Amino acid sequence: MAFELEWESRGVYRRFHGHVTVGDRRQSLQAICADRRFDDLLYSISDYLDIGAFDYSAEANSELAALHIGPVWTNPKILIATV
C-alpha cells in the first residue's frame, strides 16, 4: 500500500509514496468514501510529492474520475486538492 490517510477534524490528508499504482489510487478513494466520516468532510488533500513512480493511463484516469462522481453527489460540500 503506497498511501497513508490522516483524518483531520473536517478533512482527510492522503499522502502517497513510493511506486503508486492505479490500484493504490482506487483503494485510497474507496477507503475514504467508505468511512463513516465521509459525509462530514469539507476537504480532501492528495499529496503526491513523495512518490518515486506513478502508473498512468488515460483509461485508468477516466475510470478514477468516474469513481469520484458518486461521492461528490453524496457530499457536495467537499473540496478536493491535489499536489
C-alpha positions in Angstrom: 0.0 0.0 0.0 1.6 3.2 -1.2 -0.6 5.7 0.7 -1.5 6.8 4.2 -4.6 8.6 5.3 -4.6 11.2 8.1 -8.1 12.1 9.2 -8.5 15.7 10.4 -11.5 17.3 12.1 -13.3 18.1 8.8 -11.0 16.7 6.2 -8.6 14.0 5.1 -5.0 14.2 4.1 -3.9 11.4 1.7 -0.2 11.0 1.2 1.2 8.8 -1.5 4.8 7.5 -1.5 7.0 5.1 -3.4 5.5 3.4 -6.6 1.9 4.4 -6.9 -0.3 2.1 -8.9 -3.8 2.6 -10.2 -5.0 0.0 -7.6 -3.4 2.2 -4.8 -5.3 5.2 -6.0 -8.6 3.2 -6.3 -8.1 1.7 -2.8 -7.4 5.0 -1.2 -10.6 6.5 -2.7 -12.6 3.6 -1.6 -11.2 3.8 1.9 -12.2 7.5 2.2 -15.6 7.1 0.7 -16.5 4.0 2.8 -15.5 5.7 6.1 -18.3 6.9 8.3 -16.7 10.4 8.4 -17.0 10.9 4.6 -20.4 12.7 4.7 -19.0 15.4 7.1 -15.8 16.0 5.1 -15.2 19.6 3.8 -11.9 18.8 2.1 -9.6 16.1 0.8 -5.9 16.8 0.0 -3.9 14.3 -2.0 -0.2 14.7 -1.8 2.0 13.0 -4.4 5.2 14.8 -3.6 7.0 11.7 -2.2 6.3 9.3 -5.0 9.1 7.6 -6.9 6.9 6.2 -9.7 3.4 6.6 -10.9 1.4 4.3 -13.1 -0.7 6.3 -15.6 -3.0 5.5 -18.4 -5.8 7.6 -19.9 -8.2 4.7 -19.4 -7.3 4.4 -15.7 -7.6 8.1 -15.2 -11.1 8.1 -16.8 -12.1 5.3 -14.5 -10.9 7.0 -11.4 -12.5 10.3 -12.4 -15.8 8.4 -12.9 -15.4 6.8 -9.4 -15.4 10.4 -7.9 -18.8 11.3 -9.4 -21.0 9.4 -6.9 -19.1 10.6 -3.8 -19.3 14.2 -4.9 -23.0 13.9 -5.3 -23.3 12.3 -1.9 -21.1 15.1 -0.3 -21.3 18.2 -2.5 -19.5 20.3 0.2 -16.2 18.5 -0.3 -13.3 20.4 -1.9 -10.6 18.3 -3.5 -7.0 19.5 -3.9 -4.0 17.6 -5.3 -0.3 18.4 -5.0 
